[in-house]
Amino acid sequence: MIIGAGPVGMSAALEAARHGVRSLVIEQRRRDDPAGAKCNTVAARTMEIFRTFGIADNVRAAGLPDDFPTDVIYCTSVAGIELARIPLPSRLERLNADHHYLDSHWATPEPVVRVSQMYLEPILRRKLESIELITFMDCTTFVEYQNVDDHVVVRYALPDGRQGTVTAQFVIAADGGRSAVRKQMGVKLVGDVELGRTRSTLIRSAAIKSLFGDRRPAWMSWVVNHKVKGNLVAIDGRDTWLIHRALPIGEEDYDSVDLHQSIRDLLGVGRDFPYVVLSHEDWVGRRLVASRLRDDRVFLAGDAAHLWVPFAGYGMNAGIADGVAIAWKISAVLSGWSSTRMLDSYEDERLPITDQVSRYAMANLLENIEAVGKRRIPRSLSSRFNPVGAVLRKLIGRRLVKLNVPQFTPAGLNFGYFYDRSPVISYDGEPHPSYDMGSAPSSTVPGCRYPHHWLEDGASIYDRLGRAFTLLRFDASLDVGSLTAVARQLGLPIEVVDVPANTPMDHQQSTLILVRADQHIVWRGSSLPANVSTLLQHVAGR
């Protein structure tokens, strides 16, 4: 059973269905309620997941027009003076091999997509409702759960006051930052309770695009001037925009930033500029991580497990990784080839990563605050004629680009993280390579993501991975029959894929690499171990 049908909950259900596991998904919102526009980035790592669901093309095609750039700019207002620009491609430019951008070298079959959650959720929902293994109940509110021996009893409520119960073998709680499941578990959120306050307004205005004038339009425009600090996000590239305005540091009263005047100050327009408010939300930026992710057969995922400032777009993306990870592990147990030891690995793997990623996001926020947030911005910054303003713009622009290229091209957060304390990975003593937000070395150390590469026939190596384990063999003369025979005896699904020895891949030192369905390496070697059964039972959580 999955509680919550946001991107995290729906992704968990889709992953379970991929492995033939039935699920019930309950959601307190109405089926046709529009999704919010909180997250506007689908990370490359998430797109790799969506590729396995068969929806990557749909996600890539949603939201912005094909020719709308995903540039990030820093400016005194949207209509004002640019301080700096981080050029990033439109959908069409991404397809042009002659164009090279900051993330063009990434080793992935699925580049990042700038698409709003308001377009993503309907794609996931349509896929969800097309699968017979998934039952979806909207307008259904979680009340309580009870672990009972080998199952969980969940009580829910309907809008008319009626209540019912469901018996499930496992529960994934993806019910958001105010998670009722987490509260019943008695799990505390640990970290920074408040990093800043923001006013966010979704507006409709066909006039905003013209504010870029003859400049290349930007997907995200960061604004700093003596009146307001915030940003503008292009939602559809036409007339729908999301505007964030930060409250001054230490300020708690949201009304201290006038809702409408702050929008005009950020855009750089007068009172007669036309726009319509579609929705508005005031919120607090936090960095909070759950102290644990499990109560017997009940697991937390997504915002129920962690809350942090939306830098690098990694709240939703990390949550989807949570949901898919625990859904795969539960499916392994229900399919009979694993045991509850596999479930123990969920917290051992995901909780340290959640903490790491949240710290990277927080550090980036604090660096940006240090660069512009704590300073009193002089009027001269916005003046085209004041030489002091020109010098300031140059200095601040350089600083902001240096700080934020890693945020908007976060190779490390996508591909660098590793599992270094998992009970279902066979380590060999080699240390994991370090990474930061913007960079990640390729590595085949167990626990790392297997580096992506293309095969001779043009296929992605990830498309050849099995739904449990895949043994990649770089020397076709090596006999791996003993491994496949033991796997059959154990009922463990395993594929063998021969990879040409001349495949261009950094740090490839082993001729055999065992990879999980989530692309993480669980073992490597130059030959099979003496006791193949011990290895397979270890990585299968037996």
VEXDREN-2710 file (C-alpha; in Angstrom, 1 decimal):
% VEXDREN-2710
k/r/px/py/pz
1/MET/0.0/0.0/0.0
2/ILE/1.3/3.5/-0.9
3/ILE/0.0/6.5/1.0
4/GLY/0.3/9.7/-1.2
5/ALA/0.0/10.0/-5.0
6/GLY/2.5/12.7/-5.7
7/PRO/5.5/12.0/-7.9
8/VAL/7.1/9.9/-5.2
9/GLY/4.1/7.7/-4.4
10/MET/3.2/7.2/-8.1
11/SER/6.8/6.3/-9.0
12/ALA/6.9/3.8/-6.2
13/ALA/3.7/2.2/-7.5
14/LEU/5.1/2.1/-11.1
15/GLU/8.3/0.5/-9.9
16/ALA/6.4/-2.2/-8.0
17/ALA/4.2/-2.9/-11.0
18/ARG/7.3/-3.4/-13.2
19/HIS/8.1/-6.4/-11.0
20/GLY/4.6/-7.8/-11.0
21/VAL/3.6/-6.5/-7.6
22/ARG/0.1/-5.2/-6.9
23/SER/-0.4/-2.0/-5.0
24/LEU/-3.1/0.2/-3.6
25/VAL/-2.4/4.0/-3.8
26/ILE/-4.5/6.4/-1.7
27/GLU/-4.5/10.1/-2.1
28/GLN/-6.5/12.7/-0.1
29/ARG/-6.7/15.1/-3.1
30/ARG/-9.3/14.8/-5.8
31/ARG/-8.2/12.9/-8.9
32/ASP/-8.6/16.0/-11.1
33/ASP/-7.1/18.5/-8.7
34/PRO/-4.3/20.4/-10.5
35/ALA/-0.8/19.7/-9.4
36/GLY/1.4/22.5/-7.9
37/ALA/4.4/24.1/-9.6
38/LYS/6.8/23.6/-6.7
39/CYS/9.4/21.5/-8.5
40/ASN/10.5/22.5/-12.0
41/THR/13.4/20.2/-12.7
42/VAL/13.4/16.5/-13.5
43/ALA/17.0/15.4/-12.9
44/ALA/18.9/13.2/-15.3
45/ARG/19.0/10.4/-12.7
46/THR/15.2/10.6/-12.4
47/MET/14.8/10.6/-16.2
48/GLU/16.8/7.4/-16.2
49/ILE/14.1/6.0/-13.9
50/PHE/11.3/7.3/-16.1
51/ARG/13.1/5.6/-19.1
52/THR/12.4/2.3/-17.4
53/PHE/8.7/3.3/-16.9
54/GLY/8.5/4.1/-20.6
55/ILE/7.5/7.8/-20.0
56/ALA/10.8/9.6/-20.6
57/ASP/9.8/10.8/-24.0
58/ASN/6.5/12.1/-22.6
59/VAL/8.2/14.0/-19.8
60/ARG/10.8/15.5/-22.2
61/ALA/8.1/16.8/-24.5
62/ALA/6.1/18.5/-21.7
63/GLY/6.1/22.1/-20.5
64/LEU/8.4/24.4/-22.3
65/PRO/8.2/24.8/-26.1
66/ASP/10.9/23.0/-28.2
67/ASP/12.8/26.2/-28.8
68/PHE/12.7/27.8/-25.4
69/PRO/16.2/28.0/-23.8
70/THR/16.8/26.7/-20.3
71/ASP/19.3/29.5/-19.6
72/VAL/19.7/30.9/-16.1
73/ILE/20.4/34.6/-15.8
74/TYR/21.2/37.0/-12.9
75/CYS/19.8/40.5/-13.4
76/THR/18.7/43.6/-11.6
77/SER/15.1/42.9/-12.8
78/VAL/13.7/40.7/-15.6
79/ALA/13.5/43.9/-17.7
80/GLY/16.7/45.3/-16.3
81/ILE/20.4/44.7/-16.6
82/GLU/22.0/41.3/-16.8
83/LEU/24.8/40.6/-14.4
84/ALA/25.6/37.1/-15.7
85/ARG/24.2/34.2/-17.7
86/ILE/24.6/30.4/-17.6
87/PRO/23.7/29.2/-21.1
88/LEU/21.8/25.9/-21.2
89/PRO/20.0/24.3/-24.1
90/SER/16.4/24.3/-25.4
91/ARG/15.0/20.9/-26.3
92/LEU/15.9/21.4/-30.0
93/GLU/19.4/22.6/-29.1
94/ARG/19.9/19.5/-27.0
95/LEU/19.4/17.4/-30.1
96/ASN/22.0/19.2/-32.1
97/ALA/25.3/17.4/-31.7
98/ASP/27.2/20.5/-32.8
99/HIS/26.0/22.5/-29.8
100/HIS/28.0/21.9/-26.6
101/TYR/26.7/23.0/-23.2
102/LEU/28.0/22.7/-19.6
103/ASP/26.2/19.3/-19.2
104/SER/26.7/17.9/-22.7
105/HIS/29.5/15.6/-21.6
106/TRP/27.3/13.8/-18.9
107/ALA/27.4/10.1/-19.2
108/THR/23.7/9.4/-19.2
109/PRO/21.1/8.4/-21.8
110/GLU/18.7/11.0/-20.3
111/PRO/19.7/14.6/-19.8
112/VAL/18.0/16.8/-17.3
113/VAL/14.6/18.2/-18.2
114/ARG/13.2/21.6/-17.0
115/VAL/9.6/20.7/-16.6
116/SER/7.1/21.8/-13.9
117/GLN/5.6/19.4/-11.5
118/MET/2.2/20.6/-12.7
119/TYR/2.9/18.8/-16.1
120/LEU/4.8/15.9/-14.6
121/GLU/2.1/14.6/-12.3
122/PRO/-0.5/14.2/-15.1
123/ILE/2.0/12.1/-17.1
124/LEU/2.6/9.8/-14.1
125/ARG/-1.1/9.7/-13.3
126/ARG/-2.0/8.5/-16.8
127/LYS/0.6/5.8/-16.7
128/LEU/-0.5/4.8/-13.2
129/GLU/-4.1/4.4/-14.2
130/SER/-3.2/2.4/-17.3
131/ILE/-1.7/-0.4/-15.2
132/GLU/-4.1/-3.1/-13.9
133/LEU/-1.8/-4.0/-11.0
134/ILE/-2.3/-0.6/-9.5
135/THR/-5.5/0.5/-7.7
136/PHE/-5.9/4.2/-7.1
137/MET/-8.3/5.8/-4.6
138/ASP/-8.6/9.6/-4.5
139/CYS/-10.3/11.6/-1.8
140/THR/-9.0/9.1/0.7
141/THR/-7.3/10.2/3.9
142/PHE/-4.9/8.1/6.0
143/VAL/-6.0/7.7/9.6
144/GLU/-3.7/5.2/11.3
145/TYR/-1.7/2.0/10.8
146/GLN/-1.0/-1.0/12.9
147/ASN/1.8/-3.5/12.4
148/VAL/0.5/-7.0/13.0
149/ASP/2.9/-9.9/12.6
150/ASP/3.4/-10.3/8.8
151/HIS/1.1/-7.5/7.6
152/VAL/-0.1/-3.9/8.3
153/VAL/-3.7/-2.8/8.9
154/VAL/-4.3/0.7/7.6
155/ARG/-7.4/2.7/8.5
156/TYR/-8.6/5.4/6.1
157/ALA/-11.4/7.9/5.9
158/LEU/-13.6/9.1/3.0
159/PRO/-15.1/12.6/2.6
160/ASP/-18.5/11.5/3.8
161/GLY/-17.1/10.4/7.1
162/ARG/-17.1/6.7/6.5
163/GLN/-14.0/4.8/7.4
164/GLY/-12.5/1.6/6.2
165/THR/-9.5/-0.6/6.6
166/VAL/-7.0/-2.2/4.3
167/THR/-4.6/-5.1/5.1
168/ALA/-1.3/-4.8/3.3
169/GLN/2.0/-6.6/3.5
170/PHE/4.0/-3.4/3.4
171/VAL/3.3/0.3/3.5
172/ILE/5.2/3.1/1.8
173/ALA/4.4/6.5/3.2
174/ALA/4.9/9.2/0.6
175/ASP/2.4/11.6/2.2
176/GLY/4.5/14.8/2.2
177/GLY/6.2/17.1/4.6
178/ARG/3.3/17.0/7.1
179/SER/3.3/13.2/7.0
180/ALA/0.7/11.8/9.3
181/VAL/2.4/8.4/9.0
182/ARG/5.7/9.9/10.2
183/LYS/4.0/11.5/13.2
184/GLN/2.4/8.2/14.2
185/MET/5.8/6.6/13.9
186/GLY/7.1/9.1/16.4
187/VAL/10.0/10.0/14.0
188/LYS/11.7/13.3/14.6
189/LEU/13.0/15.6/11.8
190/VAL/16.6/16.7/12.6
191/GLY/18.4/19.6/11.1
192/ASP/17.8/23.3/10.5
193/VAL/14.3/24.3/11.2
194/GLU/14.4/27.6/9.3
195/LEU/16.9/28.8/6.7
196/GLY/14.7/31.6/5.2
197/ARG/11.1/32.6/4.2
198/THR/9.8/33.0/0.7
199/ARG/6.6/34.2/-1.0
200/SER/5.8/32.2/-4.2
201/THR/3.1/33.3/-6.7
202/LEU/2.0/31.5/-9.9
203/ILE/0.9/34.1/-12.4
204/ARG/-0.4/34.3/-15.9
205/SER/0.9/37.0/-18.2
206/ALA/1.6/36.9/-21.9
207/ALA/3.5/40.2/-21.5
208/ILE/6.4/38.8/-19.5
209/LYS/8.3/37.2/-22.4
210/SER/8.6/40.6/-24.0
211/LEU/10.6/41.9/-21.0
212/PHE/13.6/40.0/-22.4
213/GLY/13.5/42.3/-25.4
214/ASP/16.0/41.1/-28.0
215/ARG/17.9/39.0/-25.5
216/ARG/17.6/35.2/-25.4
217/PRO/14.8/34.4/-22.9
218/ALA/15.7/32.5/-19.8
219/TRP/14.1/29.6/-18.0
220/MET/15.1/31.0/-14.7
221/SER/15.8/34.6/-13.9
222/TRP/17.4/35.5/-10.6
223/VAL/16.8/39.1/-9.5
224/VAL/18.7/41.2/-7.0
225/ASN/18.1/44.9/-6.5
226/HIS/17.6/47.4/-3.7
227/LYS/13.9/46.5/-3.4
228/VAL/13.6/42.8/-3.9
229/LYS/15.5/39.5/-4.2
230/GLY/14.0/36.4/-5.9
231/ASN/13.5/34.7/-9.2
232/LEU/11.2/34.1/-12.1
233/VAL/10.7/30.6/-13.5
234/ALA/9.2/30.0/-17.0
235/ILE/6.5/27.3/-16.6
236/ASP/5.2/27.0/-20.1
237/GLY/7.4/29.5/-21.9
238/ARG/4.4/31.4/-23.0
239/ASP/2.2/33.0/-20.3
240/THR/2.6/31.0/-17.1
241/TRP/5.3/32.0/-14.6
242/LEU/6.3/31.2/-11.1
243/ILE/7.7/34.1/-9.0
244/HIS/9.6/33.6/-5.7
245/ARG/10.5/36.6/-3.5
246/ALA/12.7/36.1/-0.4
247/LEU/11.9/37.8/2.8
248/PRO/14.9/39.8/4.3
249/ILE/17.0/37.6/6.6
250/GLY/15.4/37.4/10.1
251/GLU/12.1/38.8/8.9
252/GLU/9.1/36.6/9.9
253/ASP/6.2/38.8/8.6
254/TYR/5.3/37.7/5.1
255/ASP/3.4/40.9/4.5
256/SER/6.6/42.9/4.9
257/VAL/7.1/41.9/1.3
258/ASP/4.1/43.3/-0.5
259/LEU/2.6/40.6/-2.7
260/HIS/2.0/42.7/-5.8
261/GLN/4.6/45.4/-5.5
262/SER/7.3/42.8/-5.0
263/ILE/6.2/41.1/-8.2
264/ARG/6.5/44.4/-10.1
265/ASP/9.8/45.1/-8.6
266/LEU/11.2/41.8/-9.6
267/LEU/9.9/42.1/-13.1
268/GLY/11.0/45.7/-13.4
269/VAL/7.6/47.0/-14.5
270/GLY/5.0/49.6/-13.4
271/ARG/1.5/49.3/-11.8
272/ASP/-0.2/49.0/-15.2
273/PHE/1.7/45.8/-16.2
274/PRO/-1.0/43.1/-16.8
275/TYR/-0.9/39.8/-14.9
276/VAL/-3.3/37.5/-13.1
277/VAL/-2.5/35.6/-9.9
278/LEU/-3.3/31.9/-10.3
279/SER/-2.1/30.7/-6.9
280/HIS/0.0/31.8/-4.0
281/GLU/2.0/30.2/-1.1
282/ASP/4.2/31.5/1.7
283/TRP/6.7/28.9/2.9
284/VAL/9.7/28.3/5.1
285/GLY/13.0/26.9/3.7
286/ARG/14.3/24.1/5.9
287/ARG/16.9/21.4/6.0
288/LEU/15.4/18.5/8.0
289/VAL/16.0/14.8/7.7
290/ALA/14.1/12.0/9.5
291/SER/16.0/10.3/12.3
292/ARG/14.8/6.9/10.8
293/LEU/12.9/5.7/7.8
294/ARG/11.2/2.6/9.1
295/ASP/8.8/1.1/11.6
296/ASP/8.7/-2.6/10.9
297/ARG/6.7/-2.9/7.7
298/VAL/6.1/0.8/7.2
299/PHE/8.6/3.0/5.3
300/LEU/9.0/6.7/4.8
301/ALA/9.9/8.2/1.4
302/GLY/10.1/11.7/-0.2
303/ASP/9.2/14.7/1.8
304/ALA/7.9/12.5/4.6
305/ALA/11.6/11.5/5.1
306/HIS/13.3/14.8/4.3
307/LEU/12.7/18.5/3.7
308/TRP/15.1/20.9/2.3
309/VAL/15.4/24.2/0.4
310/PRO/14.6/23.6/-3.3
311/PHE/18.2/24.2/-4.6
312/ALA/19.3/22.0/-7.5
313/GLY/15.7/20.7/-7.7
314/TYR/16.6/17.8/-5.5
315/GLY/13.7/17.5/-3.1
316/MET/11.3/15.7/-5.5
317/ASN/14.1/14.0/-7.3
318/ALA/15.7/12.5/-4.2
319/GLY/12.2/11.5/-3.1
320/ILE/11.5/9.6/-6.3
321/ALA/14.8/7.8/-5.8
322/ASP/13.6/6.8/-2.3
323/GLY/10.3/5.6/-3.5
324/VAL/11.7/3.5/-6.3
325/ALA/14.4/2.1/-4.0
326/ILE/12.0/0.8/-1.4
327/ALA/9.5/-0.4/-4.0
328/TRP/12.2/-2.5/-5.7
329/LYS/13.3/-3.9/-2.3
330/ILE/9.8/-4.8/-1.3
331/SER/9.1/-6.4/-4.7
332/ALA/12.3/-8.5/-4.2
333/VAL/10.9/-9.9/-0.9
334/LEU/7.4/-10.4/-2.3
335/SER/8.8/-12.1/-5.4
336/GLY/10.5/-14.7/-3.1
337/TRP/14.1/-14.3/-4.1
338/SER/15.0/-12.0/-1.2
339/SER/14.3/-11.7/2.6
340/THR/13.6/-8.9/5.0
341/ARG/17.4/-8.3/5.2
342/MET/17.0/-6.6/1.9
343/LEU/14.5/-4.2/3.6
344/ASP/17.1/-3.4/6.2
345/SER/19.3/-2.0/3.5
346/TYR/16.8/0.8/2.6
347/GLU/17.6/2.9/5.6
348/ASP/21.3/2.0/5.5
349/GLU/21.5/3.2/1.9
350/ARG/19.1/6.1/1.5
351/LEU/19.4/7.9/4.9
352/PRO/23.1/8.8/4.5
353/ILE/22.5/10.0/1.0
354/THR/19.6/12.1/2.0
355/ASP/21.7/13.8/4.6
356/GLN/24.6/14.3/2.2
357/VAL/22.4/15.8/-0.6
358/SER/20.6/18.1/1.9
359/ARG/23.9/19.4/3.1
360/TYR/25.1/20.2/-0.4
361/ALA/21.8/22.0/-1.1
362/MET/22.1/24.0/2.1
363/ALA/25.7/24.9/1.6
364/ASN/24.8/26.3/-1.9
365/LEU/22.0/28.3/-0.4
366/LEU/24.3/29.8/2.3
367/GLU/26.9/30.7/-0.2
368/ASN/24.4/32.6/-2.3
369/ILE/23.1/34.3/0.8
370/GLU/26.7/35.3/1.6
371/ALA/27.1/36.6/-1.9
372/VAL/24.0/38.8/-2.1
373/GLY/21.5/38.0/0.7
374/LYS/23.3/39.6/3.6
375/ARG/24.4/42.7/1.7
376/ARG/22.5/45.9/1.5
377/ILE/22.1/46.3/-2.3
378/PRO/22.7/49.9/-3.4
379/ARG/20.5/51.6/-5.9
380/SER/23.5/52.0/-8.2
381/LEU/23.5/48.3/-9.0
382/SER/20.4/48.9/-11.2
383/SER/21.8/52.1/-12.9
384/ARG/23.1/51.9/-16.4
385/PHE/25.0/55.1/-16.0
386/ASN/26.6/54.8/-12.6
387/PRO/30.2/53.4/-13.0
388/VAL/30.1/52.0/-9.4
389/GLY/27.0/50.0/-10.4
390/ALA/28.8/48.6/-13.5
391/VAL/31.8/47.4/-11.3
392/LEU/29.4/45.9/-8.8
393/ARG/27.5/44.1/-11.5
394/LYS/30.7/42.6/-12.9
395/LEU/32.0/41.4/-9.5
396/ILE/28.6/40.0/-8.3
397/GLY/27.9/38.4/-11.6
398/ARG/31.3/36.5/-11.6
399/ARG/30.7/35.4/-8.1
400/LEU/27.1/34.1/-8.8
401/VAL/28.1/32.1/-11.9
402/LYS/31.0/30.4/-10.0
403/LEU/28.6/29.5/-7.2
404/ASN/25.7/28.3/-9.3
405/VAL/27.1/26.5/-12.3
406/PRO/27.3/23.4/-10.0
407/GLN/23.7/24.0/-8.9
408/PHE/22.3/24.0/-12.4
409/THR/24.6/21.3/-13.8
410/PRO/24.8/19.0/-10.6
411/ALA/26.7/16.0/-12.0
412/GLY/27.7/15.0/-8.5
413/LEU/24.2/14.9/-7.1
414/ASN/23.0/12.9/-10.1
415/PHE/25.8/10.4/-10.5
416/GLY/28.4/10.8/-7.7
417/TYR/26.6/9.5/-4.7
418/PHE/27.4/5.9/-3.5
419/TYR/26.2/3.5/-0.9
420/ASP/29.1/2.7/1.4
421/ARG/27.4/0.9/4.3
422/SER/24.9/-1.4/2.7
423/PRO/24.4/-4.9/4.1
424/VAL/23.6/-6.2/0.5
425/ILE/26.7/-4.9/-1.3
426/SER/30.0/-6.9/-1.5
427/TYR/32.8/-4.3/-0.9
428/ASP/36.4/-5.0/-1.9
429/GLY/38.2/-2.4/0.3
430/GLU/38.8/0.3/-2.4
431/PRO/37.6/3.7/-1.1
432/HIS/34.8/5.4/-2.9
433/PRO/35.8/8.5/-4.9
434/SER/34.8/11.8/-3.4
435/TYR/32.3/14.0/-5.2
436/ASP/30.8/17.4/-4.9
437/MET/27.6/19.0/-6.2
438/GLY/29.0/19.8/-9.7
439/SER/31.4/16.9/-10.4
440/ALA/31.6/13.2/-10.0
441/PRO/34.4/10.8/-11.2
442/SER/33.4/7.6/-12.9
443/SER/34.0/4.6/-10.8
444/THR/33.2/0.9/-10.6
445/VAL/33.8/0.6/-6.8
446/PRO/30.9/-1.4/-5.4
447/GLY/28.2/0.9/-4.1
448/CYS/28.7/3.4/-7.0
449/ARG/26.4/3.9/-9.9
450/TYR/27.7/1.9/-12.9
451/PRO/29.0/4.5/-15.4
452/HIS/26.7/4.8/-18.4
453/HIS/28.0/4.0/-21.9
454/TRP/26.5/3.2/-25.3
455/LEU/26.9/-0.2/-26.8
456/GLU/28.1/-1.0/-30.3
457/ASP/24.5/-1.3/-31.6
458/GLY/23.6/2.2/-30.3
459/ALA/21.7/0.9/-27.3
460/SER/22.2/2.2/-23.7
461/ILE/23.8/-0.3/-21.4
462/TYR/21.0/0.6/-18.9
463/ASP/18.4/-0.7/-21.3
464/ARG/20.1/-4.1/-21.1
465/LEU/20.0/-4.4/-17.3
466/GLY/17.7/-7.0/-15.9
467/ARG/15.0/-6.3/-13.3
468/ALA/17.0/-7.8/-10.5
469/PHE/20.7/-8.3/-11.3
470/THR/22.9/-8.2/-14.4
471/LEU/26.4/-9.6/-14.7
472/LEU/28.4/-7.5/-17.1
473/ARG/31.2/-9.6/-18.7
474/PHE/34.1/-7.7/-20.4
475/ASP/35.8/-11.0/-21.5
476/ALA/33.4/-13.4/-23.3
477/SER/35.8/-16.2/-22.8
478/LEU/35.2/-16.2/-19.0
479/ASP/33.0/-19.1/-18.0
480/VAL/30.2/-17.8/-15.7
481/GLY/28.1/-20.9/-15.9
482/SER/28.5/-21.7/-12.2
483/LEU/27.0/-18.3/-11.3
484/THR/24.0/-18.7/-13.5
485/ALA/23.4/-22.2/-12.3
486/VAL/23.5/-21.2/-8.6
487/ALA/21.2/-18.2/-9.4
488/ARG/18.7/-20.6/-10.9
489/GLN/18.8/-22.8/-7.8
490/LEU/18.2/-19.8/-5.6
491/GLY/15.4/-18.5/-7.8
492/LEU/17.4/-15.3/-8.3
493/PRO/16.8/-13.5/-11.6
494/ILE/20.1/-12.6/-13.2
495/GLU/21.1/-11.6/-16.7
496/VAL/24.5/-11.9/-18.3
497/VAL/25.5/-9.1/-20.8
498/ASP/28.7/-9.2/-22.7
499/VAL/30.3/-5.8/-23.0
500/PRO/33.1/-5.3/-25.6
501/ALA/36.5/-5.1/-23.9
502/ASN/37.3/-1.9/-25.8
503/THR/34.2/-0.1/-24.4
504/PRO/35.4/3.5/-23.5
505/MET/34.9/3.8/-19.8
506/ASP/37.0/5.4/-17.1
507/HIS/38.3/3.3/-14.2
508/GLN/37.1/0.0/-15.6
509/GLN/39.5/-2.5/-13.9
510/SER/37.4/-5.6/-13.5
511/THR/36.3/-8.1/-16.2
512/LEU/33.1/-9.0/-14.2
513/ILE/30.8/-6.4/-12.7
514/LEU/27.5/-7.3/-11.0
515/VAL/24.9/-4.5/-11.2
516/ARG/21.5/-4.1/-9.6
517/ALA/18.4/-3.0/-11.4
518/ASP/19.0/0.5/-9.9
519/GLN/22.4/0.6/-11.7
520/HIS/24.4/0.4/-8.5
521/ILE/27.3/-2.0/-8.5
522/VAL/27.1/-4.7/-5.9
523/TRP/30.3/-6.7/-6.7
524/ARG/33.2/-6.8/-9.1
525/GLY/36.1/-9.1/-9.9
526/SER/38.5/-10.5/-12.5
527/SER/37.0/-13.9/-12.0
528/LEU/34.1/-15.5/-10.1
529/PRO/34.6/-16.0/-6.3
530/ALA/35.3/-19.5/-5.0
531/ASN/31.9/-19.5/-3.3
532/VAL/29.4/-18.1/-5.8
533/SER/26.4/-19.0/-3.6
534/THR/27.7/-16.9/-0.7
535/LEU/28.1/-13.9/-2.9
536/LEU/24.6/-14.2/-4.5
537/GLN/22.9/-14.8/-1.2
538/HIS/24.7/-11.7/0.2
539/VAL/23.7/-9.3/-2.5
540/ALA/20.2/-10.7/-2.6
541/GLY/19.7/-10.1/1.1
542/ARG/19.2/-13.8/1.8
END
